[in-house]
């Protein structure tokens, strides 16, 4: 009788383990599919995003000389426009996998700064998403 109960418990545990394994596989498959869909959407948006960044950089270069504040402001505006154009080129020439690898390398190289940047971005996102009071 004890052997029968032990066998039944073992079989029940095996079924539970199989169900858990199946559920984990389904969850993993869905997460992978979600990741592929997200990457596909980002890939589709890369070209238009780079185009908009280039347009903004060109506009900033055009308007830089008319900004008040003298040569320092003009120089800062041109420098910002150049960085924006550089970022547009990066977006145009690197896919999602490249960008993730670059972020990973940067975080590993500068962990403290990456943590501060993540905290700042989280704070800003929280402020932007918080309902008006």
N, C-alpha and C positions, 0 to 999 in steps of 0.2 A: 504494500500500500504506500509506504514511504517512497519507494522507488517510482511508483506511478505518479505521485505528486511532484517529485523532483523532475521527472521527465516532462510533465505538463508545464511546469514552471519554466523549464529550459526552452520548450517549444514556444511558449508565450513570449519569452524574452527574445528569442530569435526573430519572431514575427515583429515585435516592437522595434528591434534593431533594424530590420529590413525596411519597415515603414519610415523610420527616421532617416535612414540612408536615402530612400527614394525621395522624401521631402527635401532633403538637403540638395540632392541632384537637381530637382525641379527649381529650387531657389537659385542655385548656381547658374543654371541654364538661363533663367529669366534675367538675372543680373548681367550675364554676359551679353544677352540680346539687347538689354537696355543700354549697356556701354557701347555696343556697335551702333545702335541708333543715334545715340548722343554724338559719337564721333563723326558719323555720317552728316549730321546736321551742322556740326562745327565745320567740317570740311566744305560743305556747300556754302557756308557763310564767309569763308576765308577771303575769297576774291572780292566780293562787295565790301567787306570790312576794310581790306587793304586799300581799295579804291577811295572809300570815304576818308581814310586816314591821310592818303596822298592829297586829296582835295583840301582837307583842313590844313595840312602843312603848307600847301601852295598859297592858300588864303592868308595864313599867318605870315609867310614870307612877304607877300604883297603889302600887307597892312603894317608890318613891323616899323617901317620908316616913318609912318604917320602917327605912331603912338606917342602920347606925351610921356615925358620923363627922361628924355635925352638919350645919349649913346648907350648907357648901361641897359636901359629898358629895351632899346632897339636890338642890342647884342643878345640879350636874354631871349627876346622873341625869336630871333633868327636861330639861336641855339635850340630852343624848344621845337621850332619847326623842323630843324634838321633831325632831331631825335625822333620826332613823329614820323618823318619820312623813312628813317631807318627802321622804326618799328613796323611800318607798312611793308617794307621790303621783307622783313623777317616773317610777318604773317603770310605774305604771298609765297615765300619760298620754303616754308617749313610746315609739315603736316602736324597733326595732333600728337602723334607718337614722338616726333622730334621735340615738340614743345614740352611735353611731359618729361622727357629725358633731360632737357636743359634745366627745367625747374628742379628736378631731382638732384642734378649735379650742383646747382647753385645752393640748394638747401643744405646739402652735405658739406659744401665748402664754407658756407656762412650760416651756421645753425642759429646763432644768436640773433643776427639781423633778420633771418627768415622768421623766427618766432615773433619778433617785434612787428614785422610787416604783417604777419598773419593776425596778430592781435589788433593792429590798426584797421586792417580790412574788415575784420569781424565787427569791430566797434562801428565803423562807418556803415556797414551793411545793416547792423542793428538799428542805427539811427535812421537810415533811409526806409527801412521796412516797418518801423514802429508807427502805429497809428497816431495821428495828430491829437493832442489833448487840449 
